[in-house]
């Protein structure tokens, strides 16, 4: 029995979808434990591209079971569309293949309406939310007025919750934001229909996972976003509304901490970020544009262009500490091919000449930080066909070795292309 957690070590978009899909071969169950459909995981299998938002990346394996844990906020409309889209492409997504926690919170229309209204009201001070209603849904969860998946199966309870919530939300929408009011009756009808369709998938995920573990099965826990979007440990307030760190796998799936065996941290070979917020190594020049174009750095959920920059080892080291990362999974190394020089941020320098080797909590202080770089030789060799670490160009190995040293964790795998097989495995995870 082994439980492995996969987390992003940067600001998300590190390529978790491919790595989870790759590691799924060695497990019986794959569990998504936080976030919502503001995350998109892209997989390329057999030349076909799949983009998943709520369903775990392991769904493409016919003999595995995917679980959506209680820590996820679920938009039922998006989930059902995703199920239908996969079925239309020949992927089996029946109730025995996809299990949905009865305790997961449900994203409602008023959550999305408030999300968009707030961003609109902030104008230039907007934080760059996707507008999917993620934050307002987590707010209602903390305020103990949220709708859970199990509520979709109880008409009278759902009616009472919707009427109470819409009364309050309509006040904010109309009186404060000058936006249209929502109709509680229409929402009730719509969400009861969603409940009827999802009912066969609804279960006690924690209990089912416990059964698999007692039977000696392996589990893989899939996080969304990245460490520095964590609401507690990220670049607050430019963060998501949940905890993408590895410890969240326990609360978001209902498993005990003693069940976890290892944590794999995803590291893109350079750094990207979507939306607002600090980004010390951002490149606002031709190299940044080059990385964006060659790496296809456009959001899989929103289509927004990602901000690009050099790899920041301070950021990765922070993630290693927070999640107890035991292995690094390097992605998109092939994107760097063709650069004459490659830089790696090893520390930050403050205006007074002092240096920092850890991320400060203060955004004012972080904005003053200038990256301290080490420079490495680039390479021009095509990496996509390489399957052994020793066959990588020496310049690649020097770069990766220094990253591992600075981060304080060994390498587990190196991805040199989007396909499953375009991967160099350095050690077994299962």
PADRENLUM-231773 format. One record per residue (C-alpha): residue number from 1; residue in one letter; x, y, z; chain. Coordinates in Angstrom, 1 decimal, m for minus. Layout:
<recs>
NUM | a | X | Y | Z | A
...
</recs>
This chain:
<recs>
1 | x | 0.0 | 0.0 | 0.0 | A
2 | x | 1.3 | 3.5 | m0.9 | A
3 | x | m0.3 | 6.9 | m0.9 | A
4 | x | 1.5 | 9.5 | m3.0 | A
5 | x | 0.5 | 13.2 | m3.3 | A
6 | x | 1.3 | 15.3 | m6.4 | A
7 | x | 1.4 | 19.1 | m5.9 | A
8 | x | 2.5 | 22.1 | m7.9 | A
9 | x | 5.6 | 23.9 | m6.5 | A
10 | x | 5.1 | 27.2 | m8.3 | A
11 | x | 2.0 | 29.2 | m9.3 | A
12 | x | 0.2 | 26.3 | m10.9 | A
13 | x | 0.3 | 25.2 | m14.6 | A
14 | x | 3.3 | 23.0 | m13.9 | A
15 | x | 2.0 | 20.1 | m15.9 | A
16 | x | 0.4 | 18.0 | m13.1 | A
17 | x | m2.1 | 16.5 | m15.5 | A
18 | x | 0.6 | 14.6 | m17.5 | A
19 | x | 2.5 | 13.4 | m14.4 | A
20 | x | m0.7 | 12.3 | m12.6 | A
21 | x | m1.8 | 10.4 | m15.8 | A
22 | x | 1.7 | 8.8 | m16.0 | A
23 | x | 1.7 | 7.7 | m12.3 | A
24 | x | m1.8 | 6.4 | m12.4 | A
25 | x | m0.6 | 3.2 | m14.0 | A
26 | x | 0.6 | 2.1 | m10.5 | A
27 | x | m2.5 | 2.8 | m8.5 | A
28 | x | m6.1 | 1.7 | m8.0 | A
29 | x | m7.6 | 5.2 | m7.2 | A
30 | x | m6.9 | 8.8 | m8.1 | A
31 | x | m8.2 | 11.5 | m5.8 | A
32 | x | m8.7 | 15.2 | m6.4 | A
33 | x | m8.6 | 16.9 | m3.0 | A
34 | x | m9.1 | 20.7 | m3.4 | A
35 | x | m9.9 | 23.6 | m5.7 | A
36 | x | m12.5 | 23.7 | m8.4 | A
37 | x | m12.9 | 24.2 | m12.1 | A
38 | x | m10.6 | 27.2 | m12.0 | A
39 | x | m7.9 | 24.6 | m12.6 | A
40 | x | m7.3 | 22.8 | m15.9 | A
41 | x | m5.1 | 19.8 | m16.4 | A
42 | x | m4.0 | 19.0 | m19.9 | A
43 | x | m3.0 | 15.5 | m21.1 | A
44 | x | m1.8 | 14.2 | m24.4 | A
45 | x | m2.4 | 10.5 | m24.9 | A
46 | x | m2.0 | 8.7 | m28.3 | A
47 | x | m1.8 | 12.1 | m30.0 | A
48 | x | m5.1 | 13.2 | m28.5 | A
49 | x | m5.4 | 16.2 | m26.2 | A
50 | x | m7.7 | 16.1 | m23.2 | A
51 | x | m8.3 | 19.0 | m20.9 | A
52 | x | m9.9 | 18.2 | m17.5 | A
53 | x | m11.2 | 20.7 | m14.9 | A
54 | x | m12.8 | 18.7 | m12.1 | A
55 | x | m12.4 | 15.0 | m13.0 | A
56 | x | m9.0 | 13.6 | m11.9 | A
57 | x | m6.4 | 13.0 | m14.7 | A
58 | x | m6.4 | 9.3 | m14.1 | A
59 | x | m9.9 | 8.9 | m15.7 | A
60 | x | m8.3 | 7.9 | m19.0 | A
61 | x | m7.3 | 4.6 | m17.6 | A
62 | x | m10.2 | 2.1 | m18.0 | A
63 | x | m9.3 | 0.0 | m14.9 | A
64 | x | m8.9 | 2.8 | m12.4 | A
65 | x | m11.4 | 4.7 | m10.2 | A
66 | x | m11.4 | 8.5 | m9.9 | A
67 | x | m12.6 | 10.3 | m6.8 | A
68 | x | m13.6 | 13.9 | m6.3 | A
69 | x | m13.0 | 14.6 | m2.6 | A
70 | x | m14.8 | 16.7 | m0.1 | A
71 | x | m12.3 | 19.5 | m0.3 | A
72 | x | m13.2 | 20.3 | m3.9 | A
73 | x | m15.9 | 22.9 | m4.8 | A
74 | x | m18.0 | 21.4 | m7.6 | A
75 | x | m19.9 | 23.2 | m10.3 | A
76 | x | m22.4 | 20.5 | m11.3 | A
77 | x | m23.0 | 22.0 | m14.7 | A
78 | x | m19.3 | 21.9 | m15.5 | A
79 | x | m18.9 | 18.4 | m14.1 | A
80 | x | m21.7 | 17.0 | m16.2 | A
81 | x | m20.4 | 18.8 | m19.3 | A
82 | x | m17.0 | 17.2 | m18.7 | A
83 | x | m18.5 | 13.8 | m18.2 | A
84 | x | m20.5 | 14.1 | m21.5 | A
85 | x | m17.5 | 15.4 | m23.4 | A
86 | x | m15.4 | 12.4 | m22.2 | A
87 | x | m18.1 | 9.9 | m23.1 | A
88 | x | m18.4 | 11.4 | m26.6 | A
89 | x | m14.7 | 10.7 | m27.1 | A
90 | x | m15.1 | 7.1 | m26.0 | A
91 | x | m14.0 | 7.4 | m22.4 | A
92 | x | m16.0 | 5.4 | m19.8 | A
93 | x | m17.2 | 7.7 | m17.0 | A
94 | x | m19.9 | 5.6 | m15.3 | A
95 | x | m20.7 | 5.6 | m11.6 | A
96 | x | m18.1 | 2.9 | m10.8 | A
97 | x | m15.3 | 4.9 | m12.5 | A
98 | x | m16.1 | 8.3 | m11.1 | A
99 | x | m17.1 | 8.8 | m7.4 | A
100 | x | m18.2 | 12.2 | m6.0 | A
101 | x | m18.0 | 13.0 | m2.3 | A
102 | x | m21.4 | 13.7 | m0.7 | A
103 | x | m19.6 | 16.3 | 1.5 | A
104 | x | m18.2 | 18.4 | m1.4 | A
105 | x | m19.4 | 22.0 | m1.6 | A
106 | x | m21.5 | 23.0 | m4.6 | A
107 | x | m20.8 | 26.1 | m6.6 | A
108 | x | m24.1 | 28.0 | m7.2 | A
109 | x | m25.1 | 30.7 | m9.7 | A
110 | x | m24.9 | 33.4 | m7.1 | A
111 | x | m21.3 | 32.4 | m6.3 | A
112 | x | m20.3 | 33.1 | m10.0 | A
113 | x | m22.4 | 36.3 | m10.1 | A
114 | x | m20.7 | 37.7 | m7.0 | A
115 | x | m17.3 | 36.6 | m8.2 | A
116 | x | m17.7 | 38.5 | m11.5 | A
117 | x | m19.4 | 41.5 | m9.8 | A
118 | x | m16.5 | 41.9 | m7.3 | A
119 | x | m13.8 | 41.8 | m10.0 | A
120 | x | m15.7 | 44.3 | m12.1 | A
121 | x | m16.0 | 46.7 | m9.1 | A
122 | x | m12.3 | 46.5 | m8.3 | A
123 | x | m11.3 | 47.6 | m11.8 | A
124 | x | m7.5 | 48.0 | m12.0 | A
125 | x | m7.1 | 46.5 | m8.5 | A
126 | x | m8.7 | 43.1 | m9.5 | A
127 | x | m6.7 | 40.1 | m8.5 | A
128 | x | m7.3 | 38.1 | m11.7 | A
129 | x | m9.9 | 35.5 | m10.5 | A
130 | x | m11.3 | 33.2 | m13.2 | A
131 | x | m14.8 | 34.2 | m12.2 | A
132 | x | m15.9 | 30.6 | m11.7 | A
133 | x | m17.3 | 31.3 | m8.2 | A
134 | x | m14.6 | 29.4 | m6.4 | A
135 | x | m13.9 | 32.0 | m3.7 | A
136 | x | m17.5 | 32.8 | m2.8 | A
137 | x | m18.3 | 29.1 | m2.6 | A
138 | x | m15.5 | 28.6 | m0.1 | A
139 | x | m16.7 | 31.7 | 1.8 | A
140 | x | m20.2 | 30.1 | 2.2 | A
141 | x | m18.5 | 26.9 | 3.3 | A
142 | x | m16.7 | 28.7 | 6.1 | A
143 | x | m19.8 | 30.7 | 7.0 | A
144 | x | m21.7 | 27.3 | 7.3 | A
145 | x | m24.4 | 28.2 | 4.8 | A
146 | x | m23.0 | 26.3 | 1.8 | A
147 | x | m24.8 | 23.7 | m0.3 | A
148 | x | m23.2 | 20.3 | m0.2 | A
149 | x | m23.5 | 17.6 | m2.8 | A
150 | x | m25.8 | 15.5 | m0.5 | A
151 | x | m28.2 | 18.5 | m0.3 | A
152 | x | m28.9 | 18.1 | m4.1 | A
153 | x | m30.6 | 14.9 | m3.2 | A
154 | x | m32.9 | 16.4 | m0.6 | A
155 | x | m35.4 | 18.8 | m2.3 | A
156 | x | m36.9 | 20.5 | 0.7 | A
157 | x | m33.5 | 21.1 | 2.3 | A
158 | x | m32.1 | 22.4 | m1.0 | A
159 | x | m35.1 | 24.7 | m1.4 | A
160 | x | m34.6 | 26.3 | 2.0 | A
161 | x | m30.9 | 26.8 | 1.5 | A
162 | x | m31.3 | 28.4 | m1.9 | A
163 | x | m34.1 | 30.7 | m0.8 | A
164 | x | m32.1 | 31.9 | 2.2 | A
165 | x | m28.9 | 32.4 | 0.3 | A
166 | x | m30.4 | 34.0 | m2.8 | A
167 | x | m32.2 | 36.5 | m0.5 | A
168 | x | m28.9 | 37.7 | 0.9 | A
169 | x | m26.9 | 37.5 | m2.3 | A
170 | x | m29.5 | 39.4 | m4.3 | A
171 | x | m29.2 | 42.2 | m1.8 | A
172 | x | m25.5 | 42.5 | m2.5 | A
173 | x | m25.9 | 42.0 | m6.2 | A
174 | x | m28.6 | 44.6 | m6.7 | A
175 | x | m28.0 | 47.2 | m3.9 | A
176 | x | m24.2 | 47.2 | m3.8 | A
177 | x | m23.0 | 46.0 | m7.3 | A
178 | x | m26.0 | 47.2 | m9.3 | A
179 | x | m26.3 | 43.8 | m11.0 | A
180 | x | m29.5 | 41.8 | m11.8 | A
181 | x | m31.2 | 39.7 | m9.2 | A
182 | x | m31.3 | 35.9 | m9.4 | A
183 | x | m34.4 | 33.8 | m9.4 | A
184 | x | m34.3 | 31.1 | m6.6 | A
185 | x | m37.1 | 29.0 | m8.2 | A
186 | x | m35.1 | 28.7 | m11.4 | A
187 | x | m32.0 | 27.8 | m9.5 | A
188 | x | m33.8 | 25.1 | m7.5 | A
189 | x | m35.3 | 23.5 | m10.6 | A
190 | x | m31.9 | 23.5 | m12.3 | A
191 | x | m29.9 | 22.0 | m9.4 | A
192 | x | m32.5 | 19.3 | m8.6 | A
193 | x | m32.0 | 18.1 | m12.1 | A
194 | x | m28.2 | 18.1 | m11.6 | A
195 | x | m28.7 | 16.1 | m8.5 | A
196 | x | m30.7 | 13.5 | m10.2 | A
197 | x | m28.0 | 13.0 | m12.9 | A
198 | x | m25.2 | 13.0 | m10.4 | A
199 | x | m26.9 | 10.8 | m7.7 | A
200 | x | m25.3 | 7.5 | m9.0 | A
201 | x | m21.8 | 8.9 | m8.5 | A
202 | x | m22.4 | 10.3 | m5.0 | A
203 | x | m20.7 | 8.4 | m2.2 | A
204 | x | m18.7 | 8.6 | 1.0 | A
205 | x | m15.3 | 9.0 | m0.6 | A
206 | x | m13.4 | 8.9 | 2.7 | A
207 | x | m15.0 | 5.5 | 3.5 | A
208 | x | m14.3 | 4.1 | 0.0 | A
209 | x | m10.6 | 5.2 | 0.2 | A
210 | x | m10.2 | 3.6 | 3.6 | A
211 | x | m11.5 | 0.3 | 2.1 | A
212 | x | m8.9 | 0.5 | m0.7 | A
213 | x | m6.1 | 1.2 | 1.7 | A
214 | x | m7.1 | m1.7 | 4.0 | A
215 | x | m7.1 | m3.9 | 0.9 | A
216 | x | m3.5 | m2.9 | 0.3 | A
217 | x | m4.2 | m0.7 | m2.8 | A
218 | x | m2.1 | 2.3 | m3.9 | A
219 | x | m3.7 | 5.8 | m4.1 | A
220 | x | m2.6 | 8.9 | m5.9 | A
221 | x | m3.8 | 12.3 | m4.6 | A
222 | x | m4.0 | 15.1 | m7.3 | A
223 | x | m3.7 | 18.7 | m6.2 | A
224 | x | m4.8 | 21.7 | m8.3 | A
225 | x | m3.1 | 25.1 | m8.7 | A
226 | x | 0.3 | 25.5 | m7.0 | A
227 | x | 1.9 | 26.1 | m3.6 | A
228 | x | 2.3 | 29.9 | m4.1 | A
229 | x | m1.4 | 30.2 | m4.7 | A
230 | x | m2.1 | 28.6 | m1.3 | A
231 | x | m4.5 | 30.9 | 0.7 | A
232 | x | m2.2 | 30.5 | 3.8 | A
233 | x | 1.2 | 30.2 | 2.4 | A
234 | x | 1.0 | 31.9 | m1.0 | A
235 | x | 1.4 | 35.5 | m2.2 | A
236 | x | m1.8 | 36.6 | m0.5 | A
237 | x | m4.2 | 38.1 | m1.6 | A
238 | x | m3.1 | 37.0 | m5.1 | A
239 | x | m4.0 | 33.4 | m4.3 | A
240 | x | m6.7 | 30.8 | m4.7 | A
241 | x | m9.3 | 30.1 | m2.0 | A
242 | x | m8.0 | 26.7 | m0.9 | A
243 | x | m4.8 | 25.0 | 0.2 | A
244 | x | m2.9 | 23.3 | m2.7 | A
245 | x | m0.1 | 22.2 | m0.3 | A
246 | x | 0.3 | 18.4 | 0.3 | A
247 | x | m1.2 | 18.5 | 3.8 | A
248 | x | m4.6 | 19.4 | 2.3 | A
249 | x | m4.8 | 15.9 | 0.8 | A
250 | x | m5.8 | 14.6 | 4.2 | A
251 | x | m8.5 | 17.1 | 5.0 | A
252 | x | m9.7 | 17.3 | 1.3 | A
253 | x | m10.1 | 13.6 | 0.8 | A
254 | x | m10.7 | 12.3 | 4.4 | A
255 | x | m7.5 | 10.2 | 5.0 | A
256 | x | m5.2 | 10.2 | 8.0 | A
257 | x | m1.8 | 11.9 | 7.7 | A
258 | x | m0.1 | 8.6 | 8.7 | A
259 | x | m1.4 | 7.1 | 5.4 | A
260 | x | 0.8 | 9.4 | 3.2 | A
261 | x | 4.1 | 8.0 | 2.0 | A
262 | x | 5.6 | 10.5 | m0.4 | A
263 | x | 5.0 | 13.9 | m2.0 | A
264 | x | 6.0 | 14.6 | m5.6 | A
265 | x | 6.5 | 18.3 | m6.4 | A
266 | x | 5.9 | 19.5 | m10.0 | A
267 | x | 8.5 | 22.0 | m11.2 | A
268 | x | 8.2 | 23.6 | m14.7 | A
269 | x | 11.7 | 24.2 | m16.1 | A
270 | x | 10.9 | 27.9 | m16.1 | A
271 | x | 8.3 | 29.9 | m14.2 | A
272 | x | 4.8 | 31.0 | m15.2 | A
273 | x | 1.9 | 32.8 | m13.5 | A
274 | x | m1.6 | 33.8 | m14.5 | A
275 | x | m3.4 | 36.9 | m13.2 | A
276 | x | m2.0 | 39.6 | m10.9 | A
277 | x | 0.5 | 39.3 | m8.1 | A
278 | x | 4.2 | 39.4 | m7.5 | A
279 | x | 6.6 | 37.5 | m9.9 | A
280 | x | 10.2 | 38.3 | m9.1 | A
281 | x | 11.7 | 36.5 | m12.2 | A
282 | x | 9.1 | 37.7 | m14.7 | A
283 | x | 10.6 | 38.5 | m18.2 | A
284 | x | 8.9 | 41.4 | m19.9 | A
285 | x | 11.1 | 41.0 | m23.0 | A
286 | x | 11.7 | 38.9 | m26.1 | A
287 | x | 12.8 | 35.9 | m24.0 | A
288 | x | 9.5 | 36.0 | m22.0 | A
289 | x | 7.5 | 36.1 | m25.3 | A
290 | x | 9.7 | 33.2 | m26.6 | A
291 | x | 8.9 | 31.0 | m23.6 | A
292 | x | 5.2 | 31.8 | m23.9 | A
293 | x | 5.0 | 31.0 | m27.6 | A
294 | x | 7.2 | 27.9 | m27.5 | A
295 | x | 5.7 | 26.6 | m24.3 | A
296 | x | 2.1 | 27.2 | m25.4 | A
297 | x | 1.6 | 29.2 | m22.2 | A
298 | x | m2.1 | 30.0 | m22.4 | A
299 | x | m4.5 | 29.0 | m19.7 | A
300 | x | m6.3 | 25.7 | m20.3 | A
301 | x | m9.3 | 27.0 | m18.3 | A
302 | x | m9.4 | 30.7 | m19.3 | A
303 | x | m7.2 | 30.9 | m22.4 | A
304 | x | m5.4 | 33.8 | m20.8 | A
305 | x | m1.7 | 34.3 | m21.8 | A
306 | x | 0.6 | 33.3 | m18.9 | A
307 | x | 3.3 | 35.6 | m17.6 | A
308 | x | 6.7 | 33.9 | m18.1 | A
309 | x | 10.1 | 34.1 | m16.5 | A
310 | x | 13.2 | 32.3 | m15.4 | A
311 | x | 13.0 | 29.4 | m12.9 | A
312 | x | 12.9 | 30.6 | m9.3 | A
313 | x | 14.6 | 28.2 | m6.9 | A
314 | x | 13.6 | 30.3 | m3.9 | A
315 | x | 10.0 | 29.6 | m4.8 | A
316 | x | 10.6 | 25.9 | m5.3 | A
317 | x | 12.6 | 25.6 | m2.0 | A
318 | x | 9.7 | 27.2 | m0.2 | A
319 | x | 7.3 | 24.6 | m1.7 | A
320 | x | 9.6 | 21.7 | m0.8 | A
321 | x | 9.6 | 22.8 | 2.9 | A
322 | x | 5.8 | 23.4 | 3.1 | A
323 | x | 4.7 | 20.1 | 1.5 | A
324 | x | 7.6 | 17.9 | 2.6 | A
325 | x | 8.3 | 17.2 | m1.1 | A
326 | x | 10.4 | 14.0 | m1.4 | A
327 | x | 10.9 | 14.1 | m5.2 | A
328 | x | 10.9 | 16.7 | m8.0 | A
329 | x | 9.1 | 16.1 | m11.3 | A
330 | x | 10.6 | 18.5 | m13.9 | A
331 | x | 8.3 | 19.4 | m16.8 | A
332 | x | 8.7 | 21.2 | m20.1 | A
333 | x | 12.5 | 20.9 | m20.1 | A
334 | x | 12.3 | 20.7 | m23.9 | A
335 | x | 10.9 | 24.3 | m24.1 | A
336 | x | 14.3 | 25.7 | m23.1 | A
337 | x | 16.0 | 24.1 | m26.1 | A
338 | x | 17.5 | 26.7 | m28.3 | A
339 | x | 18.3 | 29.3 | m25.7 | A
340 | x | 22.0 | 30.3 | m25.6 | A
341 | x | 21.9 | 31.1 | m21.9 | A
342 | x | 19.6 | 30.0 | m19.1 | A
343 | x | 19.2 | 31.8 | m15.8 | A
344 | x | 18.2 | 30.3 | m12.4 | A
345 | x | 17.2 | 32.6 | m9.5 | A
346 | x | 19.0 | 31.4 | m6.3 | A
347 | x | 18.2 | 34.3 | m3.9 | A
348 | x | 16.7 | 37.8 | m3.7 | A
349 | x | 18.6 | 41.0 | m3.1 | A
350 | x | 17.0 | 43.9 | m1.2 | A
351 | x | 17.7 | 47.6 | m1.8 | A
352 | x | 20.0 | 47.8 | 1.3 | A
353 | x | 22.3 | 45.1 | m0.3 | A
354 | x | 21.2 | 42.2 | 2.0 | A
355 | x | 19.9 | 39.0 | 0.5 | A
356 | x | 16.9 | 36.7 | 1.2 | A
357 | x | 16.8 | 33.0 | 0.6 | A
358 | x | 13.1 | 32.6 | 1.5 | A
359 | x | 9.9 | 34.3 | 0.3 | A
360 | x | 8.8 | 37.1 | 2.6 | A
361 | x | 5.1 | 37.4 | 3.6 | A
362 | x | 5.0 | 41.1 | 2.9 | A
363 | x | 4.2 | 41.9 | m0.7 | A
364 | x | 5.8 | 45.4 | m0.2 | A
365 | x | 9.0 | 43.7 | 0.8 | A
366 | x | 8.7 | 41.1 | m2.0 | A
367 | x | 8.2 | 43.9 | m4.6 | A
368 | x | 11.6 | 45.3 | m3.5 | A
369 | x | 13.4 | 42.0 | m4.1 | A
370 | x | 15.6 | 41.7 | m7.2 | A
371 | x | 16.5 | 38.1 | m8.3 | A
372 | x | 20.0 | 37.0 | m7.8 | A
373 | x | 20.8 | 34.8 | m10.8 | A
374 | x | 23.2 | 32.0 | m11.7 | A
375 | x | 23.8 | 31.6 | m15.4 | A
376 | x | 24.0 | 28.4 | m17.3 | A
377 | x | 24.9 | 27.4 | m20.8 | A
378 | x | 22.0 | 26.5 | m23.0 | A
379 | x | 21.7 | 23.6 | m25.5 | A
380 | x | 20.3 | 23.0 | m29.0 | A
381 | x | 19.8 | 19.2 | m28.9 | A
382 | x | 16.3 | 17.9 | m29.5 | A
383 | x | 15.3 | 16.3 | m26.1 | A
384 | x | 12.0 | 14.8 | m27.1 | A
385 | x | 13.3 | 11.4 | m28.0 | A
386 | x | 15.6 | 11.0 | m25.0 | A
387 | x | 14.6 | 8.4 | m22.4 | A
388 | x | 17.7 | 8.1 | m20.2 | A
389 | x | 19.0 | 10.9 | m17.9 | A
390 | x | 22.6 | 10.3 | m18.9 | A
391 | x | 21.7 | 10.9 | m22.6 | A
392 | x | 20.6 | 14.5 | m21.8 | A
393 | x | 23.1 | 17.2 | m22.9 | A
394 | x | 25.6 | 17.9 | m20.2 | A
395 | x | 24.2 | 21.5 | m20.0 | A
396 | x | 20.8 | 20.1 | m19.1 | A
397 | x | 22.2 | 17.9 | m16.4 | A
398 | x | 24.2 | 20.7 | m14.9 | A
399 | x | 21.1 | 22.9 | m14.8 | A
400 | x | 18.9 | 20.2 | m13.3 | A
401 | x | 21.6 | 19.1 | m10.8 | A
402 | x | 21.9 | 22.7 | m9.5 | A
403 | x | 18.1 | 23.0 | m9.2 | A
404 | x | 17.9 | 19.8 | m7.2 | A
405 | x | 20.7 | 21.0 | m4.9 | A
406 | x | 19.0 | 24.4 | m4.3 | A
407 | x | 15.6 | 23.0 | m3.8 | A
408 | x | 16.8 | 20.3 | m1.3 | A
409 | x | 15.0 | 17.4 | m3.0 | A
410 | x | 16.1 | 14.7 | m5.5 | A
411 | x | 14.8 | 14.3 | m9.1 | A
412 | x | 12.0 | 11.7 | m9.7 | A
413 | x | 11.4 | 12.3 | m13.4 | A
414 | x | 12.1 | 14.7 | m16.2 | A
415 | x | 9.4 | 15.4 | m18.9 | A
416 | x | 10.8 | 16.2 | m22.4 | A
417 | x | 7.5 | 16.4 | m24.3 | A
418 | x | 3.8 | 16.4 | m23.8 | A
419 | x | 3.2 | 12.7 | m24.6 | A
420 | x | 3.2 | 10.0 | m21.9 | A
421 | x | 6.2 | 8.3 | m23.3 | A
422 | x | 8.2 | 11.6 | m23.5 | A
423 | x | 9.5 | 11.1 | m19.9 | A
424 | x | 12.7 | 10.1 | m18.3 | A
425 | x | 12.1 | 8.2 | m15.0 | A
426 | x | 14.9 | 8.4 | m12.5 | A
427 | x | 13.2 | 6.4 | m9.7 | A
428 | x | 10.0 | 4.4 | m9.1 | A
429 | x | 7.2 | 6.1 | m7.2 | A
430 | x | 5.1 | 3.0 | m6.8 | A
</recs>
